[in-house]
Amino acid sequence: MVRHFNNETPFKFSWDQIARAFWQRYPNPYSTHVLSEDVVERYVDDDGNLYTKRLLRKESRPPKWGERFISATQVYIIEESIIDPANQIISAYTRNIGLQRYMTIDEKVVYRPCNEDPKTGTIALRDAWIDSKFYGLSRAVQAFGYERFKHNVKKATKGFQYVLEQMYHDPSLLVEAQRDIRDSLKDQAKRASNELAEFAKNRQIRVAPAVHKSTQ
């Protein structure tokens, strides 16, 4: 059974500001897993809507238990977006074109002005469908994909907030971003230390303790 994820995210920025910042989402301190982005196609249709297709390359490491089945650590994503300025709607659709044998994620995000105050707020409506046909492990893969996607949505939201703050100067968002970046760096350092210890253990490598020379 396909896992479905959906949520709503409010942004304290107008739709016009969101539309201008949409193309500036990467890079940001929360999107270090996004390695590259390239525009494949772009045009304005007869109704004045801007259509864009982009190819994104992202880091996507499998879980420990899946490393024996999957060696790839990167995946390509297609993003198709339509910006409708007349109705103030941004629709973005993404899907992975790599690792489909392992898992597929189809995502749709719609940005529209908030009903309460269209001039100062925008709501992002997100839906995603996570599926796997991996024989014998489809449920485990779906559960893993769902949890990772949920985690990445939080990072993507913080990253977009960071970009919006940089463009429109909201000091409160900058302080929060700086704190999250420090926490993220601490987590990365801790994870690297654990991976080194695990590597040494698996290879039966003895790691000598640091020697501190004393001065006479």
Contacts in CASP RR format, 6 or more apart in sequence:
PFRMAT RR
TARGET T0000
AUTHOR 0000-0000-0000
METHOD contacts of the structure
MODEL  1
MVRHFNNETPFKFSWDQIARAFWQRYPNPYSTHVLSEDVVERYVDDDGNL
YTKRLLRKESRPPKWGERFISATQVYIIEESIIDPANQIISAYTRNIGLQ
RYMTIDEKVVYRPCNEDPKTGTIALRDAWIDSKFYGLSRAVQAFGYERFK
HNVKKATKGFQYVLEQMYHDPSLLVEAQRDIRDSLKDQAKRASNELAEFA
KNRQIRVAPAVHKSTQ
2 129 0 8 1.000
2 130 0 8 1.000
2 131 0 8 1.000
2 142 0 8 1.000
3 129 0 8 1.000
3 130 0 8 1.000
3 131 0 8 1.000
3 142 0 8 1.000
3 143 0 8 1.000
3 145 0 8 1.000
3 146 0 8 1.000
4 127 0 8 1.000
4 128 0 8 1.000
4 129 0 8 1.000
4 130 0 8 1.000
5 126 0 8 1.000
5 127 0 8 1.000
5 128 0 8 1.000
5 129 0 8 1.000
5 130 0 8 1.000
5 146 0 8 1.000
5 149 0 8 1.000
5 150 0 8 1.000
5 153 0 8 1.000
6 125 0 8 1.000
6 126 0 8 1.000
6 127 0 8 1.000
6 128 0 8 1.000
7 126 0 8 1.000
7 153 0 8 1.000
8 123 0 8 1.000
8 124 0 8 1.000
8 125 0 8 1.000
8 126 0 8 1.000
9 123 0 8 1.000
9 124 0 8 1.000
9 126 0 8 1.000
9 157 0 8 1.000
10 114 0 8 1.000
10 121 0 8 1.000
10 122 0 8 1.000
10 123 0 8 1.000
10 124 0 8 1.000
11 18 0 8 1.000
11 121 0 8 1.000
11 122 0 8 1.000
11 123 0 8 1.000
11 124 0 8 1.000
11 160 0 8 1.000
11 161 0 8 1.000
11 164 0 8 1.000
12 120 0 8 1.000
12 121 0 8 1.000
12 170 0 8 1.000
13 21 0 8 1.000
13 120 0 8 1.000
13 121 0 8 1.000
13 122 0 8 1.000
13 164 0 8 1.000
13 168 0 8 1.000
14 113 0 8 1.000
14 118 0 8 1.000
14 119 0 8 1.000
14 120 0 8 1.000
14 121 0 8 1.000
14 122 0 8 1.000
15 88 0 8 1.000
15 90 0 8 1.000
15 111 0 8 1.000
15 112 0 8 1.000
15 113 0 8 1.000
15 118 0 8 1.000
15 121 0 8 1.000
15 122 0 8 1.000
17 122 0 8 1.000
17 164 0 8 1.000
17 167 0 8 1.000
17 168 0 8 1.000
18 90 0 8 1.000
18 111 0 8 1.000
18 122 0 8 1.000
18 164 0 8 1.000
19 83 0 8 1.000
19 85 0 8 1.000
19 90 0 8 1.000
19 111 0 8 1.000
20 167 0 8 1.000
21 160 0 8 1.000
21 163 0 8 1.000
21 164 0 8 1.000
21 167 0 8 1.000
22 81 0 8 1.000
22 83 0 8 1.000
22 90 0 8 1.000
22 92 0 8 1.000
22 111 0 8 1.000
24 163 0 8 1.000
24 167 0 8 1.000
25 31 0 8 1.000
25 156 0 8 1.000
25 159 0 8 1.000
25 160 0 8 1.000
25 163 0 8 1.000
26 34 0 8 1.000
26 37 0 8 1.000
27 34 0 8 1.000
28 159 0 8 1.000
28 160 0 8 1.000
28 162 0 8 1.000
28 163 0 8 1.000
29 159 0 8 1.000
29 162 0 8 1.000
29 177 0 8 1.000
29 180 0 8 1.000
29 181 0 8 1.000
29 184 0 8 1.000
30 155 0 8 1.000
30 156 0 8 1.000
30 158 0 8 1.000
30 159 0 8 1.000
30 162 0 8 1.000
30 180 0 8 1.000
30 184 0 8 1.000
31 155 0 8 1.000
31 156 0 8 1.000
31 159 0 8 1.000
32 59 0 8 1.000
33 58 0 8 1.000
33 59 0 8 1.000
33 60 0 8 1.000
33 152 0 8 1.000
34 56 0 8 1.000
34 57 0 8 1.000
34 58 0 8 1.000
35 57 0 8 1.000
35 58 0 8 1.000
35 59 0 8 1.000
35 74 0 8 1.000
36 56 0 8 1.000
36 57 0 8 1.000
37 54 0 8 1.000
37 55 0 8 1.000
37 56 0 8 1.000
37 57 0 8 1.000
38 54 0 8 1.000
38 55 0 8 1.000
39 52 0 8 1.000
39 53 0 8 1.000
39 54 0 8 1.000
40 53 0 8 1.000
40 54 0 8 1.000
40 55 0 8 1.000
41 51 0 8 1.000
41 52 0 8 1.000
41 53 0 8 1.000
42 50 0 8 1.000
42 51 0 8 1.000
42 52 0 8 1.000
42 53 0 8 1.000
43 50 0 8 1.000
43 51 0 8 1.000
44 50 0 8 1.000
44 51 0 8 1.000
45 51 0 8 1.000
47 84 0 8 1.000
47 86 0 8 1.000
48 84 0 8 1.000
48 85 0 8 1.000
48 86 0 8 1.000
49 82 0 8 1.000
49 83 0 8 1.000
49 84 0 8 1.000
49 85 0 8 1.000
50 81 0 8 1.000
50 82 0 8 1.000
50 83 0 8 1.000
50 85 0 8 1.000
51 80 0 8 1.000
51 81 0 8 1.000
51 82 0 8 1.000
52 79 0 8 1.000
52 80 0 8 1.000
52 81 0 8 1.000
52 83 0 8 1.000
53 78 0 8 1.000
53 79 0 8 1.000
53 80 0 8 1.000
54 78 0 8 1.000
54 79 0 8 1.000
54 80 0 8 1.000
54 81 0 8 1.000
55 76 0 8 1.000
55 77 0 8 1.000
55 78 0 8 1.000
55 79 0 8 1.000
56 76 0 8 1.000
56 77 0 8 1.000
56 78 0 8 1.000
56 79 0 8 1.000
56 94 0 8 1.000
57 74 0 8 1.000
57 75 0 8 1.000
57 76 0 8 1.000
57 77 0 8 1.000
58 74 0 8 1.000
58 75 0 8 1.000
58 76 0 8 1.000
58 77 0 8 1.000
59 73 0 8 1.000
59 74 0 8 1.000
60 72 0 8 1.000
60 73 0 8 1.000
60 74 0 8 1.000
60 75 0 8 1.000
60 99 0 8 1.000
61 73 0 8 1.000
62 69 0 8 1.000
62 70 0 8 1.000
62 72 0 8 1.000
62 73 0 8 1.000
62 102 0 8 1.000
63 144 0 8 1.000
65 140 0 8 1.000
69 102 0 8 1.000
69 134 0 8 1.000
69 137 0 8 1.000
70 99 0 8 1.000
70 102 0 8 1.000
72 98 0 8 1.000
72 99 0 8 1.000
75 96 0 8 1.000
75 98 0 8 1.000
75 99 0 8 1.000
76 96 0 8 1.000
76 97 0 8 1.000
76 98 0 8 1.000
77 94 0 8 1.000
77 95 0 8 1.000
77 96 0 8 1.000
77 97 0 8 1.000
78 94 0 8 1.000
78 95 0 8 1.000
78 96 0 8 1.000
78 97 0 8 1.000
79 92 0 8 1.000
79 93 0 8 1.000
79 94 0 8 1.000
80 92 0 8 1.000
80 93 0 8 1.000
80 94 0 8 1.000
81 90 0 8 1.000
81 91 0 8 1.000
81 92 0 8 1.000
81 93 0 8 1.000
82 89 0 8 1.000
82 90 0 8 1.000
82 91 0 8 1.000
83 89 0 8 1.000
83 90 0 8 1.000
84 90 0 8 1.000
84 91 0 8 1.000
88 112 0 8 1.000
88 113 0 8 1.000
88 118 0 8 1.000
89 110 0 8 1.000
89 111 0 8 1.000
89 112 0 8 1.000
90 109 0 8 1.000
90 110 0 8 1.000
90 111 0 8 1.000
90 112 0 8 1.000
91 108 0 8 1.000
91 109 0 8 1.000
91 110 0 8 1.000
92 107 0 8 1.000
92 108 0 8 1.000
92 109 0 8 1.000
92 110 0 8 1.000
92 111 0 8 1.000
93 106 0 8 1.000
93 107 0 8 1.000
93 108 0 8 1.000
94 105 0 8 1.000
94 106 0 8 1.000
94 107 0 8 1.000
95 104 0 8 1.000
95 105 0 8 1.000
95 106 0 8 1.000
95 107 0 8 1.000
96 103 0 8 1.000
96 104 0 8 1.000
96 105 0 8 1.000
101 133 0 8 1.000
101 134 0 8 1.000
102 132 0 8 1.000
102 134 0 8 1.000
102 141 0 8 1.000
103 130 0 8 1.000
103 131 0 8 1.000
103 132 0 8 1.000
103 134 0 8 1.000
103 141 0 8 1.000
103 142 0 8 1.000
103 145 0 8 1.000
104 130 0 8 1.000
104 131 0 8 1.000
104 132 0 8 1.000
105 128 0 8 1.000
105 129 0 8 1.000
105 130 0 8 1.000
105 131 0 8 1.000
105 145 0 8 1.000
105 149 0 8 1.000
106 128 0 8 1.000
106 129 0 8 1.000
107 126 0 8 1.000
107 127 0 8 1.000
107 128 0 8 1.000
107 129 0 8 1.000
108 126 0 8 1.000
108 127 0 8 1.000
108 128 0 8 1.000
109 124 0 8 1.000
109 125 0 8 1.000
109 126 0 8 1.000
109 127 0 8 1.000
110 124 0 8 1.000
110 125 0 8 1.000
111 122 0 8 1.000
111 123 0 8 1.000
111 124 0 8 1.000
111 125 0 8 1.000
112 122 0 8 1.000
112 123 0 8 1.000
112 125 0 8 1.000
113 119 0 8 1.000
113 121 0 8 1.000
113 122 0 8 1.000
113 123 0 8 1.000
114 120 0 8 1.000
114 121 0 8 1.000
114 122 0 8 1.000
114 123 0 8 1.000
124 157 0 8 1.000
126 153 0 8 1.000
128 149 0 8 1.000
130 142 0 8 1.000
130 145 0 8 1.000
130 146 0 8 1.000
130 149 0 8 1.000
131 142 0 8 1.000
132 138 0 8 1.000
132 139 0 8 1.000
132 141 0 8 1.000
132 142 0 8 1.000
134 141 0 8 1.000
158 177 0 8 1.000
158 180 0 8 1.000
159 177 0 8 1.000
161 173 0 8 1.000
161 177 0 8 1.000
162 173 0 8 1.000
162 174 0 8 1.000
162 177 0 8 1.000
164 170 0 8 1.000
164 173 0 8 1.000
165 173 0 8 1.000
165 174 0 8 1.000
165 177 0 8 1.000
166 174 0 8 1.000
197 207 0 8 1.000
199 205 0 8 1.000
200 206 0 8 1.000
200 207 0 8 1.000
END
